[in-house]
Amino acid sequence: SEMTKTVEISGEGGPLGIHVVPFFSSLSGRMLGLFIRGIEENSRSRRDGLFHENECIVKINHVDLIDKTFAQAQDIFRQAMKFQSVVLEILPPYNRDQYEKSVIAPLCFLDNEEGVPKTKIPPPVHPKPTLKMIHLSGTSSLEAGVQATLQQAKSPHLPRLGRKPSSPSLSPLMGFGNKKNAKKIKIDLKKGPEGLGFTVVTRDSSVHGPGPIFVKNILPKGAAVKDGRLQSGDRILEVNGWDITGRTQEELVAMLRSTKQGETVSLIVARQEEAFLPREL
């Protein structure tokens, strides 16, 4: 509470006019709340000075947003706005580093009755891999910019586009265990009318968290095919400086959706060298 400030607003004053994206800790990767990315001109928030850019909402009506998904946090916000009074805990930008350090907790230790820490080892889980695909392409609404289509596939193959026929097809379930053969590539894509123009695929979440997210296909239209560097099989590591390890597809889409037409998305991807021949699980 010493690092945050309390803002009390009325839920009856109409839309707030703020744009929020997930606020992930740069230290632990945990979801800590909602990051205020932008405030609309002539909006209620701008007019009344309720919020400022780069502030973070960490509590809504005394409900802590730590470890909530982006969808859960948005729902908590929507439900709170139905009440006459809404109390928000706001984290100013200058306290962000200190706040992130304060919420780091030892996740793998539990205290027993004697007060001696003991290691809690999660049981091995071998989930049946199920794949979800999300299409990132242009839609009729430029503001949306992301067309999310969830479907299931048994074992999709990921052919490299624009490569020799002898190149191996890449399975989205392959492990990037051999770090020596992986190289990191920074790719900036400017979002145009056709959107970003690629699809992604991953495994369902397990007890160990969501699986890695890979580029599945490069679509015929969009920023990716115009740029020419992004390839199917690339593993997405960062989006606009945010580490997406352990993040879900929905959270990745929310980050990409927040990019407006004309703005640039900065991706860092990992790509296996040609010498590495992946095996399907």
C-alpha angles and dihedrals in degrees: 000000000000090000097046135059127220120236119188117198137171118252090210101064098088130250117349095216097222128137115216133187129182115288107219123186111247088210103048104011090234121144106251103173144291122325114213102227099172145358121213119239115252089016126138091252093051094043096049096035091236098147142010132212116272094024118127129222107219102166133030117194088341092307110131113227095203112129092002116132118246090252091051092049091050091049092050088052093048093049092047092054089064089071126081093237125038121187116201130187107217124197113209117221093246091060096046098098093047091047093051090052091049094056096050107112131177098263097187101048131077127186116237127203093278091054092244114135115238128189118251110209114196115230115255112265124194104190120192103252113245120181129220121194125201119191115217106197141125119289134191087264111067090196092059093048091170125082107198114202117173117200136149129241131183102218115342117193119220111215115198108244118230093010134121115282088242092065111110119248111246124231116217087222095061115120120239088216097132100073093175091070096046123089128191119233127190114215125181116201121191109215112234136174091288093053126229094317107217139098127224133206136191144158124270116267118272135184087281092057133256118332125244118289119233135189106251105183140357108228122226091247132038144062096301097059091044091052092045099200103093113087136191109260094038112134113226110229105165138014117198091340095311117122107230096191106134093012122128126239089250091058091047090051091049090055092048092044090057089064111097126214110281094026123111127241114209113210130186112197135179118227128188117233118245091252090068114085109197123214124213117241 
